[in-house]
Amino acid sequence: MAAPLESTPARRAPLSRARVLHVAMAYADTHGIDALSMRSLAQELSVVPMALYKHVGGKEDLLDGMIEVVVGEIVHEPATGAWKRDARERILAARSTLQRHQWSRAVLESRPAMTPAMLDYLDALTGLFIDGGLSVDLTHHVMHALGNRMWGFSQELFAATPPSDTASFNAQRDALPRQHPHLAQIARAAAHAGPDGVLVLGCDDAFEFEFALDIVLDGAEKLHALNWTSG
């Protein structure tokens, strides 16, 4: 009787730029962007670090490539000509995509120059306004007003408190009613029910983002109707 054939080990997927970038993204999703290095990525891929340099030029090229992939994941629905709705939906799609990769905001903001995918996104968003009938002048100022909101980022009222400094934060919060009563009022107003119905002491980030986005777009719509010009 013939001896059974030994099972052959599964062939490892060949290394490519696309595979390197997607594994790097998955690693950053799990461990955070600060933990990602060429060495840690090589270990994740079970290769020597030098093997990565055939596909990425170094850490900065790696980060550029990761952002290219993230921005490429943003769903671009066909424009309908209703510029305000189209722009709102596209920005919320960007927000949804970048929130899936919590590290992406820091990386995107760190790029010394925009990547091709970033430029494509900005050009398409700008085109929604111009092709929708807004003047180039008004579109220019709307893009400034949007700022990082065009990528789906909230522009926070207060800086986040480091977890290691919770004692100072709590002391400052407890002193608000006495020392800064107006801030205490809006802090109380920010309390809201979370997804599970439990009261959350803090701002509803999704609501605040859409509120600010709608203010900018509604304002642009009113100025457009008035044939506004900065001149």
Secondary structure, DSSP 8 states (H G I E B T S, - for coil): ----------------HHHHHHHHHHHHHHH-GGG--HHHHHHHHTS-HHHHTTT-SSHHHHHHHHHHHHHHTS------S-HHHHHHHHHHHHHHHHHHSTTHHHHHHH-SS--HHHHHHHHHHHHHHHHTT--HHHHHHHHHHHGGGGGT----SS----GGGHHHHHHHHHHHHHH-HHHHHHHHHT-EE-TTS-EESS--HHHHHHHHHHHHHHHHHHHHHTT----
